[in-house]
Amino acid sequence: MKNCSKLAVVVVIVAGCFCSADIEAAIVAQTGFNATTGINPSDYTDGATLDGKGAGEPGWTGNWTTAYPADYTASSATLVEGDLSMKITSPGTSTPTAVREFTDSTGVVYVDALYRATGALSGDGLIMYTGPNSAGHGNQNQNQGAATMVNLGPGTGGQMRVSDHTTGGSYYQWVNTGRTWTPNQWVRVTQEIHTQDDWYRVWVDRNLFDPSATDPLNFRSPSTFVDDFEFFLRPCGSTALHVDQLRVLTHNPLESMPVETGFEPSGGYVDGQTVAGKGLPEDGWTGNWVELTGGGSAIAQSAVARDGQLALKLQAPSSTEQILREYVDQEGAFTLEYDIMIDGPMGANLYTYSGPQSEPSNQAATMVSFYSDQSIRVGDGNGSGIRVDRDTGLDWVAGQWLHVRQQIQIPDQLFNVWIDGVKCVNPTNPLGYSFRRTTSFIDDIKFLMSSQGSDVAIYVDNISVSIPEPATLMLLSMGLPLVLLRSWRRIGGRAASGR
């Protein structure tokens, strides 16, 4: 095993849970195994083989190649995000494999995936190889075999294992991480791979397994780059394995990093043109903007912006306009912020949502709404999709920017809201507002502008997602606003209502 002094290439195979609570950087390649209705365009079909599929997904240099194509299919039955997952079966005597190549990587790179086994695994269980030409995983030659091996071990709920080698290619030994996988539960594995020194270390469900900082796990075959991975499954009867949200990244998903957009030209936005389909390569987002209901317009424009060159302009003169964008899955405590301005009297309401798959609207976990009577209301839910819109006592003023900050606490299913630094107090719960729906993660933001019957416009700028420092989290949990940027007049006596 090697000394760890040099620059790393990091490959993360996120095998499980509802993905990261943290923020990742630029995406090298990704697939959610979504069909054409998903955020990531592709050619998967529910129930059909994955062999030869994957067209339209960014960052891959080839589509899926499988042995025994019937054993690798797209499935809508068990998934985490989007509309499909990969389903692996091995009912006979075959050992099905699937390989896919991504862009050659020698710097820092991550591969995210979600894994879930439905029952007992036989033989070696499921092995995930990463390397150059992983299809030749037994090859001992440099840059022709697998560099790393991670394993859902055999049994009905078995050890999560990793391989440790002598960089010869032929020999390795399984090393237990001390963590196990459980049938019908997602498990997450994170590898940090150093190609220049031929070593790696592994996290399982965010718990680091690293034999030694100076003597880590060694590659099976020496390699100067990685560009693919392979699944290998022994026959296991009726057990099925599901894989979802597979991504290759350039930043460790266990470390926080800002997710933001100011709708600037660097994100592909063009003054006067729609934002739909735009946004990548902005860090931390897993998809571009998607227009869900195109009854109006959602364009980037330079005439009105909080700062920078551009902002988002929404209009809905005759029917509803809805747009959505997904960011990296959050499962802990995080902050969602944006600037918003309404330029005149509204004939109907504006709703902002965040949740997992915020379309349809009742899937949203959090809601902040701007009503036509100029009230600002927060959706207080019961966890099952029903909510009451609670009046914050704060007012929006036409033509004035305001800053919205949500501190979202997923483990507690609660969130708090500040408008220009003034905390919105829930009269029924001093700890905050309850989620509209119960969820283990949040991954998107949506704006729904109801038909206005006029030419009123709404402007949005500076959307960001961040993970507060521990001291900040403590203050927020105590309900203390950090900054009072502007005082707002309070309006009492409004009845709570819902949409």
GISULJO-V620067 format. One record per run of one state. SS is the DSSP state (H for helix, E for strand, C for the rest). FROM is the first residue (numbers start at 1). TO is the last residue. If there is no record, write none. Layout:
# GISULJO-V620067
SS:FROM:TO ; SS:FROM:TO
This chain:
# GISULJO-V620067
C:1:26 ; E:27:31 ; C:32:45 ; E:46:46 ; C:47:48 ; E:49:49 ; C:50:59 ; E:60:60 ; C:61:64 ; E:65:67 ; C:68:68 ; H:69:71 ; E:72:75 ; C:76:84 ; E:85:89 ; C:90:96 ; E:97:105 ; C:106:109 ; E:110:117 ; C:118:120 ; E:121:121 ; C:122:125 ; E:126:131 ; C:132:133 ; H:134:136 ; C:137:145 ; E:146:152 ; C:153:154 ; E:155:155 ; C:156:158 ; E:159:165 ; C:166:171 ; E:172:180 ; C:181:186 ; E:187:187 ; C:188:188 ; E:189:194 ; C:195:198 ; E:199:204 ; C:205:206 ; E:207:209 ; C:210:216 ; E:217:218 ; C:219:225 ; E:226:233 ; C:234:239 ; E:240:249 ; C:250:258 ; E:259:261 ; C:262:264 ; H:265:267 ; C:268:270 ; E:271:271 ; C:272:273 ; E:274:274 ; C:275:275 ; E:276:276 ; C:277:284 ; E:285:285 ; C:286:288 ; E:289:294 ; C:295:296 ; E:297:301 ; C:302:310 ; E:311:315 ; C:316:320 ; E:321:330 ; C:331:332 ; E:333:342 ; C:343:349 ; E:350:355 ; C:356:360 ; H:361:363 ; E:364:370 ; C:371:374 ; E:375:381 ; C:382:383 ; E:384:384 ; C:385:386 ; E:387:395 ; C:396:401 ; E:402:409 ; H:410:412 ; C:413:413 ; E:414:419 ; C:420:421 ; E:422:424 ; C:425:432 ; E:433:434 ; C:435:436 ; E:437:437 ; C:438:441 ; E:442:449 ; C:450:457 ; E:458:466 ; C:467:469 ; H:470:477 ; C:478:496 ; E:497:497 ; C:498:499
